[in-house]
Amino acid sequence: MLTFNTDGMVFQRFVFKDPIMDYIFKNLKPEHLIKLYQCCKYFYAKFRRNIIRHLEIVPYDVEETLDPTRCVISAWNPALSTFKDFWITDSFIARASWIRLPQFNHCNIKKLELCNSINWKEYVTLTKSGTVEELKILKGVCMSALYDIRASVEQLLGQVPNAKSVE
């Protein structure tokens, strides 16, 4: 997870007006945002958007780690709800059973691996950017919480138009 300490940072003024900077920020790819964070030391102080490159949600008895390359967090950790405003970029692996994911705002996931069932809304949230290249679903995606209705293969593939590998 990329996070930055803003203590002592001076507020940076950009030559572009705020609407232009907002447009650039909203339409920026995560890899370009990472480059801006690396080369423009005050950029994070302005936008404060954290990036998670590899997010793995695990059962409660697995050790958690939060580092820049791989973030492993328990499905029952209350801090998971704070990840809703983070950018998730490279991979998302859900190993815990029946997790409730926060409503992620920015998901540009390339590798999606679901080891247990999730519901349809969560699947749509994770795949809405259309950037998933590797998809691995071991159990299924539930369409309804009341009935045991699973999403069809056509529905699952419809959400991932750029998928190169599907299991």
DSSP file with accessible surface (Angstrom, degrees, kcal/mol):
  #  RESIDUE AA STRUCTURE BP1 BP2  ACC     N-H-->O    O-->H-N    N-H-->O    O-->H-N    TCO  KAPPA ALPHA  PHI   PSI    X-CA   Y-CA   Z-CA
    1    1 A M              0   0   28      0, 0.0     2,-0.7     0, 0.0    51,-0.2   0.000 360.0 360.0 360.0 129.6    0.0    0.0    0.0
    2    2 A L  B     +A   51   0A  36     49,-3.3    49,-1.2    66,-0.2     2,-0.3  -0.816 360.0 158.7 -91.9 115.1    1.4    3.4   -0.9
    3    3 A T        -     0   0   81     -2,-0.7     2,-0.4    47,-0.2    47,-0.0  -0.950  21.6-152.8-131.9 157.2    0.9    5.9    1.8
    4    4 A F        -     0   0   76     -2,-0.3     2,-0.6    40,-0.1    -2,-0.0  -0.954  16.0-127.2-134.6 149.0    2.7    9.1    2.5
    5    5 A N        -     0   0  112     -2,-0.4    40,-0.1     1,-0.1    -2,-0.0  -0.841  18.7-172.0 -94.8 123.4    3.4   11.3    5.5
    6    6 A T    >   +     0   0   29     -2,-0.6     3,-1.8    38,-0.1     2,-0.2   0.302  36.1 133.9-101.4  11.4    2.3   14.9    4.9
    7    7 A D  T 3  S+     0   0  129      1,-0.3     3,-0.1     3,-0.0    -2,-0.1  -0.400  80.8   6.0 -63.3 128.2    3.8   16.4    8.1
    8    8 A G  T 3  S+     0   0   81      1,-0.3    -1,-0.3    -2,-0.2     2,-0.2   0.518  92.6 144.1  79.7   3.7    5.7   19.6    7.2
    9    9 A M    <   -     0   0   61     -3,-1.8     2,-0.4     1,-0.0    -1,-0.3  -0.553  47.0-131.0 -77.7 141.2    4.6   19.6    3.5
   10   10 A V        -     0   0   94     -2,-0.2     2,-0.2    -3,-0.1    35,-0.1  -0.721  29.9-103.7 -89.2 138.7    3.9   22.9    2.0
   11   11 A F        -     0   0  108     -2,-0.4     2,-0.4     1,-0.1    -1,-0.1  -0.442  39.8-139.9 -63.7 128.4    0.7   23.3    0.0
   12   12 A Q        -     0   0   49     30,-0.3     2,-0.4    -2,-0.2    -1,-0.1  -0.775   6.3-147.9 -98.0 136.7    1.5   23.2   -3.7
   13   13 A R        -     0   0  201     -2,-0.4     2,-0.3     2,-0.0    33,-0.0  -0.850  12.5-148.7-100.0 135.0   -0.1   25.4   -6.3
   14   14 A F        -     0   0   50     -2,-0.4     4,-0.1     2,-0.2     7,-0.1  -0.773  17.2-130.5-102.0 150.4   -0.6   23.9   -9.7
   15   15 A V  S    S+     0   0  142     -2,-0.3     2,-0.2     2,-0.1    -1,-0.1   0.754  88.7  80.2 -71.5 -22.7   -0.5   26.1  -12.9
   16   16 A F  S    S-     0   0  108      1,-0.1    -2,-0.2     2,-0.1     2,-0.0  -0.549  91.1-107.6 -81.9 150.1   -3.8   24.5  -14.0
   17   17 A K    >>  -     0   0  157     -2,-0.2     4,-2.1     1,-0.1     3,-0.5  -0.327  37.0-101.6 -68.7 159.9   -7.1   25.6  -12.6
   18   18 A D  H 3> S+     0   0   96      1,-0.2     4,-2.8     2,-0.2     5,-0.2   0.869 119.3  55.5 -56.0 -42.9   -8.9   23.3  -10.2
   19   19 A P  H 3> S+     0   0   98      0, 0.0     4,-2.1     0, 0.0    -1,-0.2   0.908 109.5  48.0 -60.9 -35.0  -11.4   21.9  -12.8
   20   20 A I  H <> S+     0   0   82     -3,-0.5     4,-2.6     2,-0.2    -2,-0.2   0.929 112.4  47.9 -69.7 -43.1   -8.6   20.9  -15.0
   21   21 A M  H  X S+     0   0   10     -4,-2.1     4,-2.7     2,-0.2    -1,-0.2   0.900 111.3  51.4 -64.3 -38.7   -6.7   19.2  -12.2
   22   22 A D  H  X S+     0   0   72     -4,-2.8     4,-2.6    -5,-0.2    -1,-0.2   0.916 110.4  48.9 -63.7 -40.7   -9.9   17.4  -11.1
   23   23 A Y  H  X S+     0   0  160     -4,-2.1     4,-1.7    -5,-0.2    -2,-0.2   0.934 112.5  47.7 -63.6 -45.4  -10.4   16.2  -14.7
   24   24 A I  H  < S+     0   0   57     -4,-2.6     4,-0.4     1,-0.2    -2,-0.2   0.935 114.1  47.5 -60.4 -44.6   -6.8   14.9  -14.9
   25   25 A F  H >< S+     0   0   18     -4,-2.7     3,-0.8     1,-0.2    -2,-0.2   0.911 112.1  48.1 -66.8 -41.0   -7.1   13.2  -11.5
   26   26 A K  H 3< S+     0   0  147     -4,-2.6    -1,-0.2     1,-0.2    -2,-0.2   0.793 118.4  40.1 -71.8 -26.7  -10.4   11.5  -12.2
   27   27 A N  T 3< S+     0   0  100     -4,-1.7     2,-0.2    -5,-0.2    -1,-0.2   0.279  90.0 116.4-106.1  11.9   -9.3   10.2  -15.6
   28   28 A L    <   -     0   0   30     -3,-0.8    -3,-0.0    -4,-0.4    -4,-0.0  -0.572  64.7-125.1 -83.3 140.2   -5.8    9.2  -14.6
   29   29 A K    >>  -     0   0  120     -2,-0.2     4,-2.0     1,-0.1     3,-0.7  -0.571  25.2-116.5 -79.1 149.4   -4.6    5.6  -14.7
   30   30 A P  H 3> S+     0   0    2      0, 0.0     4,-2.5     0, 0.0     5,-0.2   0.866 113.6  56.4 -58.2 -36.7   -3.2    4.3  -11.4
   31   31 A E  H 3> S+     0   0   79      1,-0.2     4,-1.7     2,-0.2     5,-0.1   0.872 108.6  48.0 -66.1 -30.7    0.3    3.7  -12.9
   32   32 A H  H <> S+     0   0   98     -3,-0.7     4,-2.3     2,-0.2    -1,-0.2   0.871 109.2  53.2 -74.4 -35.7    0.4    7.4  -13.9
   33   33 A L  H  X S+     0   0    0     -4,-2.0     4,-2.5     2,-0.2    -2,-0.2   0.912 106.7  52.5 -63.6 -40.5   -0.8    8.5  -10.5
   34   34 A I  H  X S+     0   0   11     -4,-2.5     4,-2.0     1,-0.2    -2,-0.2   0.924 109.0  50.2 -60.7 -42.6    2.0    6.4   -8.9
   35   35 A K  H  X S+     0   0  132     -4,-1.7     4,-2.3     1,-0.2     5,-0.3   0.906 109.7  50.4 -62.5 -41.8    4.5    8.2  -11.2
   36   36 A L  H  X S+     0   0   51     -4,-2.3     4,-2.2     1,-0.2     7,-0.3   0.905 109.6  51.0 -63.2 -40.1    3.1   11.6  -10.2
   37   37 A Y  H  < S+     0   0   11     -4,-2.5    -1,-0.2     1,-0.2    -2,-0.2   0.880 113.2  46.5 -61.9 -37.2    3.5   10.6   -6.5
   38   38 A Q  H  < S+     0   0  129     -4,-2.0    -2,-0.2    -5,-0.2    -1,-0.2   0.862 122.3  32.0 -75.8 -34.9    7.1    9.6   -7.1
   39   39 A C  H  < S+     0   0  103     -4,-2.3     2,-0.6     1,-0.2    -2,-0.2   0.666 115.9  53.8-100.4 -16.9    8.2   12.6   -9.1
   40   40 A C    ><  -     0   0   27     -4,-2.2     3,-1.9    -5,-0.3     4,-0.5  -0.875  67.0-165.2-121.2  97.4    6.1   15.4   -7.6
   41   41 A K  T 3  S+     0   0  144     -2,-0.6     4,-0.3     1,-0.3     3,-0.1   0.681  85.9  46.1 -64.9 -17.0    6.6   15.4   -3.8
   42   42 A Y  T 3> S+     0   0   62      1,-0.1     4,-1.1     2,-0.1   -30,-0.3   0.426  85.4  91.6-102.2   0.6    3.6   17.6   -3.0
   43   43 A F  H X> S+     0   0    6     -3,-1.9     4,-1.9    -7,-0.3     3,-0.5   0.918  86.5  49.9 -62.2 -42.7    1.1   15.9   -5.3
   44   44 A Y  H 3> S+     0   0   21     -4,-0.5     4,-2.7     1,-0.2    -1,-0.2   0.880 103.4  60.4 -64.8 -36.2   -0.1   13.5   -2.5
   45   45 A A  H 34 S+     0   0   17     -4,-0.3    -1,-0.2     1,-0.2    -2,-0.2   0.839 109.1  45.1 -60.7 -29.1   -0.6   16.5   -0.1
   46   46 A K  H << S+     0   0   58     -4,-1.1    -2,-0.2    -3,-0.5    -1,-0.2   0.919 129.6  19.1 -79.2 -45.8   -3.1   17.9   -2.6
   47   47 A F  H  < S-     0   0   31     -4,-1.9    -2,-0.2     2,-0.1    -3,-0.2   0.734  75.6-159.3-105.1 -28.0   -5.1   14.7   -3.4
   48   48 A R     <  +     0   0  138     -4,-2.7     2,-0.6    -5,-0.3    -4,-0.1   0.875  31.9 154.3  50.5  50.7   -4.4   12.2   -0.6
   49   49 A R        -     0   0   48     37,-0.0     2,-0.2    -5,-0.0    -1,-0.2  -0.943  31.9-148.1-111.0 116.0   -5.4    9.1   -2.5
   50   50 A N        -     0   0   24     -2,-0.6    37,-2.6    35,-0.1     2,-0.4  -0.547   7.8-146.4 -82.2 152.1   -3.8    5.9   -1.3
   51   51 A I  E     -Ab   2  87A   0    -49,-1.2   -49,-3.3    35,-0.2     2,-0.5  -0.964   9.5-165.4-123.3 131.3   -3.0    3.1   -3.7
   52   52 A I  E     - b   0  88A   0     35,-3.8    37,-2.3    -2,-0.4    38,-0.3  -0.973   3.8-175.3-113.1 119.3   -3.1   -0.6   -3.0
   53   53 A R  E    S+     0   0A  92     -2,-0.5    38,-2.1    15,-0.4    37,-1.4   0.908  76.9  18.5 -82.0 -44.9   -1.3   -2.6   -5.7
   54   54 A H  E    S- b   0  91A  68     36,-0.2    17,-3.2    14,-0.1     2,-0.5  -0.949  72.0-174.0-130.8 112.0   -2.1   -6.2   -4.4
   55   55 A L  E     -cb  71  92A   1     36,-2.5    38,-2.5    -2,-0.4     2,-0.4  -0.920   2.2-178.1-110.4 128.9   -4.9   -6.6   -1.9
   56   56 A E  E     -cb  72  93A  12     15,-2.7    17,-2.6    -2,-0.5     2,-0.6  -0.992  11.8-158.0-128.0 123.1   -5.6  -10.0   -0.4
   57   57 A I  E     +cb  73  94A   0     36,-2.9    38,-3.6    -2,-0.4    39,-1.1  -0.909  23.1 177.4-103.3 123.0   -8.5  -10.5    2.0
   58   58 A V  E     -c   74   0A   2     15,-2.2    17,-2.3    -2,-0.6    18,-0.3  -0.714  34.3 -82.4-121.9 166.9   -7.9  -13.5    4.3
   59   59 A P    >   -     0   0   46      0, 0.0     3,-1.5     0, 0.0    -1,-0.1  -0.206  51.6-100.3 -63.5 166.1   -9.7  -15.3    7.1
   60   60 A Y  T 3  S+     0   0  171      1,-0.3    14,-0.1    14,-0.1     4,-0.1   0.715 117.0  60.6 -65.6 -22.2   -9.2  -13.9   10.6
   61   61 A D  T 3  S+     0   0  120      2,-0.1     2,-0.3     0, 0.0    -1,-0.3   0.453  85.0  93.5 -90.7   5.3   -6.6  -16.5   11.7
   62   62 A V  S <  S-     0   0   67     -3,-1.5    -4,-0.1     1,-0.1     2,-0.1  -0.742  86.2-101.8 -98.1 143.3   -4.0  -15.5    9.0
   63   63 A E        -     0   0  160     -2,-0.3     2,-0.3     1,-0.1    -2,-0.1  -0.368  35.1-137.2 -65.8 137.4   -1.3  -13.0    9.6
   64   64 A E        -     0   0   76     -4,-0.1     2,-0.4    -2,-0.1     9,-0.2  -0.737  20.4-175.8 -96.6 143.4   -2.0   -9.5    8.2
   65   65 A T  E     -D   72   0A  49      7,-1.5     7,-3.1    -2,-0.3     2,-0.5  -0.999  12.1-166.2-138.1 139.7    0.7   -7.4    6.5
   66   66 A L  E     +D   71   0A 106     -2,-0.4     5,-0.2     5,-0.2    -2,-0.0  -0.915  33.9 136.1-125.1 100.2    0.5   -3.8    5.2
   67   67 A D        -     0   0   62      3,-0.8   -65,-0.1    -2,-0.5    -2,-0.1  -0.918  65.3 -97.0-138.9 170.3    3.3   -3.0    2.9
   68   68 A P  S    S+     0   0   73      0, 0.0   -15,-0.4     0, 0.0   -66,-0.2   0.757 118.4  38.0 -63.1 -24.5    3.8   -1.2   -0.5
   69   69 A T  S    S+     0   0   93      1,-0.3     2,-0.4   -68,-0.1   -15,-0.1   0.849 126.1  17.7 -96.7 -34.8    3.8   -4.3   -2.6
   70   70 A R        -     0   0  115    -17,-0.1    -3,-0.8   -69,-0.1     2,-0.6  -0.959  58.2-164.2-145.9 121.9    1.2   -6.6   -0.9
   71   71 A C  E     -cD  55  66A   1    -17,-3.2   -15,-2.7    -2,-0.4     2,-0.5  -0.922   9.5-176.1-108.8 115.0   -1.5   -5.7    1.5
   72   72 A V  E     +cD  56  65A   6     -7,-3.1    -7,-1.5    -2,-0.6     2,-0.3  -0.959  12.1 168.5-113.0 121.7   -3.0   -8.7    3.4
   73   73 A I  E     -c   57   0A   2    -17,-2.6   -15,-2.2    -2,-0.5     2,-0.1  -0.976  34.9-109.9-137.1 147.3   -6.0   -7.9    5.7
   74   74 A S  E >   -c   58   0A   7     -2,-0.3     3,-1.2   -17,-0.2     6,-0.2  -0.446  21.9-128.5 -73.9 147.0   -8.5  -10.0    7.5
   75   75 A A  T 3  S+     0   0   17    -17,-2.3    25,-0.3     1,-0.2    -1,-0.1   0.742 111.0  50.9 -65.3 -22.3  -12.1   -9.9    6.3
   76   76 A W  T 3  S+     0   0  173    -18,-0.3    -1,-0.2    23,-0.1    -2,-0.0   0.413  80.5 114.5 -97.7   1.7  -13.1   -9.1    9.9
   77   77 A N    X   -     0   0   42     -3,-1.2     3,-1.9     1,-0.2     4,-0.3  -0.596  62.4-144.9 -74.8 125.0  -10.7   -6.2   10.4
   78   78 A P  G >  S+     0   0  107      0, 0.0     3,-1.1     0, 0.0     4,-0.3   0.756  95.5  71.3 -62.9 -21.1  -12.7   -3.0   10.8
   79   79 A A  G >  S+     0   0   38      1,-0.2     3,-1.2     2,-0.2     4,-0.4   0.715  78.7  78.1 -67.9 -17.5   -9.9   -1.1    8.9
   80   80 A L  G X  S+     0   0    6     -3,-1.9     3,-1.5     1,-0.3    -1,-0.2   0.862  85.1  61.0 -60.0 -33.1  -11.1   -2.8    5.7
   81   81 A S  G X  S+     0   0   73     -3,-1.1     3,-1.0    -4,-0.3    -1,-0.3   0.768  95.4  61.5 -67.6 -22.2  -14.0   -0.4    5.5
   82   82 A T  G X  S+     0   0   79     -3,-1.2     3,-0.8    -4,-0.3    -1,-0.3   0.629  87.5  74.6 -77.8 -10.5  -11.5    2.5    5.3
   83   83 A F  G X   +     0   0    8     -3,-1.5     3,-1.6    -4,-0.4    -1,-0.2   0.509  66.9  94.9 -78.0  -3.3  -10.1    1.0    2.0
   84   84 A K  G <  S+     0   0   99     -3,-1.0    21,-2.1     1,-0.3    22,-0.3   0.804  86.8  45.1 -62.0 -28.1  -13.2    2.2    0.1
   85   85 A D  G <  S+     0   0   74     -3,-0.8    -1,-0.3    19,-0.2     2,-0.1   0.442  95.2  99.7 -94.6  -0.1  -11.5    5.4   -1.0
   86   86 A F  S <  S-     0   0   25     -3,-1.6    20,-0.7   -37,-0.1     2,-0.5  -0.468  76.3-117.2 -82.0 157.5   -8.2    3.6   -2.0
   87   87 A W  E     -be  51 106A   4    -37,-2.6   -35,-3.8    -2,-0.1     2,-0.6  -0.834  22.0-158.7 -91.5 129.3   -7.2    2.7   -5.6
   88   88 A I  E     +be  52 107A   1     18,-2.1    20,-3.1    -2,-0.5   -35,-0.2  -0.953  23.4 162.9-108.6 121.4   -6.8   -1.0   -6.1
   89   89 A T  E     +     0   0A   3    -37,-2.3    21,-0.3    -2,-0.6   -36,-0.2   0.896  53.1  21.2-111.8 -56.4   -4.7   -1.6   -9.1
   90   90 A D  E    S-     0   0A  25    -37,-1.4    21,-2.0   -38,-0.3    20,-1.5   0.945 113.0  -0.5 -94.4 -51.8   -2.9   -4.9   -9.9
   91   91 A S  E     -bf  54 111A  12    -38,-2.1   -36,-2.5    19,-0.2     2,-0.4  -0.993  43.3-166.2-145.2 151.8   -4.6   -7.8   -8.1
   92   92 A F  E     -bf  55 112A   0     19,-2.6    21,-2.6    -2,-0.3     2,-0.5  -0.984  12.3-179.2-135.7 120.7   -7.4   -8.6   -5.7
   93   93 A I  E     -bf  56 113A  15    -38,-2.5   -36,-2.9    -2,-0.4     2,-0.6  -0.989   8.6-166.0-123.9 125.0   -7.6  -12.0   -4.0
   94   94 A A  E     +bf  57 114A   1     19,-2.5    21,-2.7    -2,-0.5    22,-0.6  -0.933  20.4 158.9-112.9 107.9  -10.4  -12.9   -1.6
   95   95 A R        +     0   0   94    -38,-3.6   -37,-0.2    -2,-0.6    -1,-0.1   0.602  48.4  91.7-100.6 -18.2   -9.6  -16.1    0.4
   96   96 A A  S    S-     0   0    4    -39,-1.1     3,-0.4   -38,-0.1     2,-0.3  -0.445  80.3-111.9 -78.8 153.1  -12.1  -15.5    3.3
   97   97 A S  S    S-     0   0   69      1,-0.2    -1,-0.1    -2,-0.1    21,-0.1  -0.674  85.3  -5.5 -90.2 140.2  -15.6  -16.9    3.1
   98   98 A W  S    S+     0   0  156     19,-0.6    -1,-0.2    -2,-0.3     2,-0.2   0.926  82.6 179.0  45.3  66.7  -18.6  -14.7    2.8
   99   99 A I        -     0   0    7     18,-0.4     2,-0.6    -3,-0.4    -1,-0.1  -0.607  28.1-136.9 -91.6 153.7  -17.0  -11.3    3.1
  100  100 A R        -     0   0  177    -25,-0.3    18,-0.0    -2,-0.2    -1,-0.0  -0.947  25.1-154.1-109.2 107.9  -18.7   -8.0    2.8
  101  101 A L        -     0   0   16     -2,-0.6   -20,-0.1     1,-0.1     2,-0.0  -0.566  16.9-114.5 -81.6 145.2  -16.6   -5.7    0.7
  102  102 A P        -     0   0   20      0, 0.0     2,-1.8     0, 0.0    -1,-0.1  -0.347  42.9 -93.0 -67.6 160.4  -16.7   -2.0    1.0
  103  103 A Q        -     0   0  119    -22,-0.1     2,-0.1    -2,-0.0    19,-0.0  -0.568  49.6-149.6 -77.5  87.1  -18.0   -0.1   -2.0
  104  104 A F        -     0   0    1     -2,-1.8     3,-0.2     1,-0.1   -19,-0.2  -0.358  12.0-161.6 -62.6 136.1  -14.7    0.5   -3.7
  105  105 A N  S    S+     0   0   72    -21,-2.1     2,-0.5   -19,-0.3    -1,-0.1   0.832  77.6  32.7 -86.7 -37.0  -14.6    3.7   -5.7
  106  106 A H  E     +e   87   0A  51    -20,-0.7   -18,-2.1   -22,-0.3     2,-0.5  -0.926  63.7 162.0-129.5 107.0  -11.5    3.0   -7.9
  107  107 A C  E     +e   88   0A   3     -2,-0.5    22,-0.3   -20,-0.2    24,-0.2  -0.968   9.0 163.4-125.5 112.3  -10.7   -0.6   -9.0
  108  108 A N        +     0   0   42    -20,-3.1     2,-0.2    -2,-0.5    19,-0.1  -0.483  26.4 171.8-117.8  56.5   -8.4   -1.1  -11.9
  109  109 A I        -     0   0    0     17,-0.4   -19,-0.2     1,-0.1   -18,-0.2  -0.478  23.7-179.0 -76.6 135.2   -7.8   -4.7  -11.1
  110  110 A K  S    S+     0   0   78    -20,-1.5    23,-2.7   -21,-0.3    24,-2.4   0.744  76.6  38.2-100.0 -33.5   -5.8   -6.8  -13.6
  111  111 A K  E     -fg  91 134A  74    -21,-2.0   -19,-2.6    22,-0.2     2,-0.5  -0.974  67.3-176.8-123.8 120.1   -6.0  -10.2  -11.7
  112  112 A L  E     +fg  92 135A   1     22,-3.0    24,-2.4    -2,-0.5     2,-0.5  -0.970   3.0 177.2-120.2 120.7   -9.1  -11.1   -9.8
  113  113 A E  E     -fg  93 136A  19    -21,-2.6   -19,-2.5    -2,-0.5     2,-0.6  -0.983   5.8-175.0-127.6 119.8   -9.2  -14.3   -7.7
  114  114 A L  E     +fg  94 137A   1     22,-3.0    24,-2.8    -2,-0.5    25,-0.6  -0.944   6.7 178.0-117.6 109.5  -12.3  -15.3   -5.7
  115  115 A C  S    S+     0   0   20    -21,-2.7     2,-0.3    -2,-0.6   -20,-0.2   0.699  71.0  29.0 -84.3 -22.4  -11.8  -18.4   -3.5
  116  116 A N  S    S-     0   0   39    -22,-0.6    24,-0.2   -20,-0.2    23,-0.1  -0.857 100.8 -71.7-131.8 170.6  -15.2  -18.3   -1.9
  117  117 A S        +     0   0    9     -2,-0.3   -19,-0.6    22,-0.1   -18,-0.4  -0.291  45.2 178.3 -66.2 141.5  -18.7  -17.0   -3.0
  118  118 A I  E     -i  141   0B   3     22,-1.1    24,-2.6   -20,-0.1     2,-0.1  -0.897  32.1 -99.9-131.0 166.9  -19.4  -13.3   -3.1
  119  119 A N  E  >  -i  142   0B  41     -2,-0.3     4,-1.8    22,-0.2     3,-0.3  -0.436  32.4-107.8 -88.8 166.4  -22.6  -11.6   -4.2
  120  120 A W  H  > S+     0   0   59     22,-2.1     4,-2.6     1,-0.2     5,-0.2   0.865 114.6  56.7 -60.7 -41.5  -23.3  -10.1   -7.6
  121  121 A K  H  > S+     0   0  161      1,-0.2     4,-2.1     2,-0.2    -1,-0.2   0.906 108.4  47.8 -60.1 -41.2  -23.1   -6.4   -6.5
  122  122 A E  H  > S+     0   0   11     -3,-0.3     4,-2.2     2,-0.2    -1,-0.2   0.898 110.4  51.9 -67.2 -38.7  -19.6   -7.0   -5.1
  123  123 A Y  H  X S+     0   0    0     -4,-1.8     4,-1.6     1,-0.2    -2,-0.2   0.926 109.9  48.9 -62.9 -43.0  -18.5   -8.7   -8.3
  124  124 A V  H  X S+     0   0   43     -4,-2.6     4,-1.1     1,-0.2    -2,-0.2   0.907 109.4  53.2 -63.8 -40.5  -19.8   -5.8  -10.4
  125  125 A T  H  < S+     0   0   10     -4,-2.1     3,-0.4     1,-0.2     4,-0.3   0.919 111.1  46.1 -60.1 -43.7  -17.9   -3.4   -8.1
  126  126 A L  H  < S+     0   0    0     -4,-2.2   -17,-0.4     1,-0.2    -1,-0.2   0.782 122.2  35.4 -71.8 -26.1  -14.6   -5.2   -8.6
  127  127 A T  H >< S+     0   0    1     -4,-1.6     3,-1.6    -5,-0.2    -1,-0.2   0.379  82.8 104.6-109.9   4.2  -15.0   -5.6  -12.4
  128  128 A K  T 3< S+     0   0  106     -4,-1.1    -1,-0.1    -3,-0.4    -2,-0.1   0.764  75.2  60.5 -64.3 -22.9  -16.7   -2.3  -13.3
  129  129 A S  T 3  S-     0   0   47    -22,-0.3    -1,-0.3    -4,-0.3    -2,-0.1   0.723  99.2-135.0 -76.9 -19.3  -13.5   -0.7  -14.8
  130  130 A G  S <  S+     0   0   12     -3,-1.6    32,-0.3    29,-0.2    -2,-0.1   0.723  71.5 116.6  75.7  20.7  -13.3   -3.5  -17.4
  131  131 A T        +     0   0   39    -24,-0.2     2,-0.3   -22,-0.1    29,-0.1   0.402  31.5 125.6-101.8   2.0   -9.5   -4.0  -16.8
  132  132 A V        +     0   0    0     27,-0.2    30,-0.2    -5,-0.2   -22,-0.2  -0.473  23.8 166.7 -68.1 123.0   -9.6   -7.6  -15.5
  133  133 A E        +     0   0   72    -23,-2.7    31,-3.0    -2,-0.3    32,-2.1   0.694  67.7  41.9-105.4 -32.3   -7.2   -9.7  -17.5
  134  134 A E  E     -gh 111 165A  96    -24,-2.4   -22,-3.0    30,-0.2     2,-0.4  -0.984  67.6-177.7-120.5 123.9   -7.0  -12.8  -15.3
  135  135 A L  E     +gh 112 166A   4     30,-3.0    32,-2.3    -2,-0.5     2,-0.4  -0.982   6.0 174.0-125.0 127.3  -10.2  -14.1  -13.6
  136  136 A K  E     +g  113   0A  67    -24,-2.4   -22,-3.0    -2,-0.4     2,-0.5  -0.948   1.0 175.1-135.5 112.3  -10.3  -17.1  -11.3
  137  137 A I  E     +g  114   0A  26     30,-2.3   -22,-0.2    -2,-0.4     4,-0.1  -0.974   5.2 176.3-120.0 117.7  -13.5  -18.0   -9.5
  138  138 A L  S    S+     0   0  102    -24,-2.8   -23,-0.2    -2,-0.5    -1,-0.1   0.831  78.3  17.0 -90.7 -36.3  -13.5  -21.2   -7.4
  139  139 A K  S    S-     0   0  135    -25,-0.6     2,-0.2     1,-0.2   -22,-0.1   0.851 104.0-105.0-104.5 -53.9  -17.0  -21.2   -5.8
  140  140 A G        -     0   0   12    -26,-0.2   -22,-1.1   -24,-0.2     2,-0.5  -0.809  21.7 -87.4 145.8 172.3  -19.3  -18.8   -7.7
  141  141 A V  E     -i  118   0B   1     10,-0.3    10,-2.9    -2,-0.2     2,-0.4  -0.981  37.7-136.8-119.9 122.8  -21.1  -15.5   -7.6
  142  142 A C  E     -iJ 119 150B   8    -24,-2.6   -22,-2.1    -2,-0.5     8,-0.2  -0.656  14.1-169.6 -84.5 129.0  -24.5  -15.4   -5.9
  143  143 A M  S    S+     0   0   68      6,-3.2     2,-0.4    -2,-0.4     7,-0.1   0.774  76.6  30.4 -83.5 -28.9  -27.2  -13.5   -7.7
  144  144 A S        -     0   0   34      5,-0.9     5,-0.5     3,-0.4    -1,-0.2  -0.991  57.9-154.3-136.1 139.2  -29.6  -13.6   -4.7
  145  145 A A  S    S+     0   0  110     -2,-0.4    -1,-0.1     1,-0.1     3,-0.0   0.765  99.2  48.7 -79.5 -26.3  -29.1  -13.8   -1.0
  146  146 A L  S    S+     0   0  150      1,-0.0     2,-0.3     3,-0.0    -1,-0.1   0.878 115.8  36.7 -81.4 -39.7  -32.4  -15.5   -0.4
  147  147 A Y  S    S-     0   0  159      2,-0.1     2,-2.0     0, 0.0    -3,-0.4  -0.797  87.1-111.2-114.8 157.0  -32.2  -18.2   -3.0
  148  148 A D        +     0   0  125     -2,-0.3     2,-0.6    -5,-0.1    -3,-0.1  -0.489  59.9 149.5 -86.6  69.9  -29.2  -20.2   -4.1
  149  149 A I        -     0   0   86     -2,-2.0    -6,-3.2    -5,-0.5    -5,-0.9  -0.925  29.1-159.2-107.9 121.0  -29.1  -18.7   -7.6
  150  150 A R  B     -J  142   0B 106     -2,-0.6    -8,-0.2    -8,-0.2     2,-0.1  -0.713  24.1-105.0 -98.7 150.7  -25.6  -18.5   -9.1
  151  151 A A        -     0   0   13    -10,-2.9   -10,-0.3    -2,-0.3     2,-0.1  -0.461  38.9-118.6 -70.7 143.5  -24.5  -16.2  -11.9
  152  152 A S     >  -     0   0   47     -2,-0.1     4,-2.3     1,-0.1     5,-0.2  -0.346  22.2-109.2 -78.8 165.1  -24.1  -17.9  -15.3
  153  153 A V  H  > S+     0   0   93      1,-0.2     4,-2.8     2,-0.2     5,-0.2   0.897 120.1  55.1 -60.8 -39.0  -20.8  -18.0  -17.2
  154  154 A E  H  > S+     0   0  145      1,-0.2     4,-1.7     2,-0.2    -1,-0.2   0.896 108.1  48.1 -63.1 -40.7  -22.1  -15.5  -19.7
  155  155 A Q  H  > S+     0   0   79      2,-0.2     4,-0.8     1,-0.2    -1,-0.2   0.912 113.2  47.9 -65.7 -42.5  -23.0  -13.0  -17.0
  156  156 A L  H >< S+     0   0   22     -4,-2.3     3,-0.8     1,-0.2     4,-0.4   0.931 114.1  45.5 -64.7 -44.6  -19.6  -13.4  -15.4
  157  157 A L  H >< S+     0   0   71     -4,-2.8     3,-0.9     1,-0.2    -1,-0.2   0.785 102.1  66.8 -71.4 -26.6  -17.7  -13.0  -18.7
  158  158 A G  H 3< S+     0   0   56     -4,-1.7    -1,-0.2     1,-0.2    -2,-0.2   0.783  99.8  51.9 -62.2 -27.5  -19.9  -10.0  -19.7
  159  159 A Q  T << S+     0   0   54     -3,-0.8    -1,-0.2    -4,-0.8   -29,-0.2   0.625 109.9  49.4 -82.9 -17.1  -18.3   -8.0  -16.8
  160  160 A V    X   +     0   0    4     -3,-0.9     3,-1.5    -4,-0.4    -1,-0.2  -0.620  59.9 162.6-124.1  73.6  -14.7   -8.8  -17.9
  161  161 A P  T 3  S+     0   0   93      0, 0.0    -1,-0.1     0, 0.0   -30,-0.1   0.760  76.5  50.9 -67.1 -22.6  -14.5   -8.0  -21.6
  162  162 A N  T 3  S+     0   0   96    -32,-0.3     2,-0.2   -30,-0.2   -31,-0.0   0.240  77.5 137.6 -98.6  14.2  -10.7   -7.9  -21.6
  163  163 A A    <   +     0   0   29     -3,-1.5   -30,-0.2    -6,-0.2   -29,-0.2  -0.411  24.6 174.5 -67.9 130.3  -10.1  -11.2  -19.9
  164  164 A K  S    S+     0   0  169    -31,-3.0     2,-0.4     1,-0.3   -30,-0.2   0.647  73.0  36.0-102.9 -28.1   -7.3  -13.3  -21.4
  165  165 A S  E     +h  134   0A  49    -32,-2.1   -30,-3.0     2,-0.0     2,-0.4  -0.988  66.6 176.8-133.4 122.7   -7.4  -16.1  -18.8
  166  166 A V  E      h  135   0A  72     -2,-0.4   -30,-0.2   -32,-0.2   -32,-0.0  -0.993 360.0 360.0-129.8 128.6  -10.6  -17.4  -17.2
  167  167 A E              0   0  137    -32,-2.3   -30,-2.3    -2,-0.4    -2,-0.0  -0.993 360.0 360.0-126.1 360.0  -10.8  -20.3  -14.7
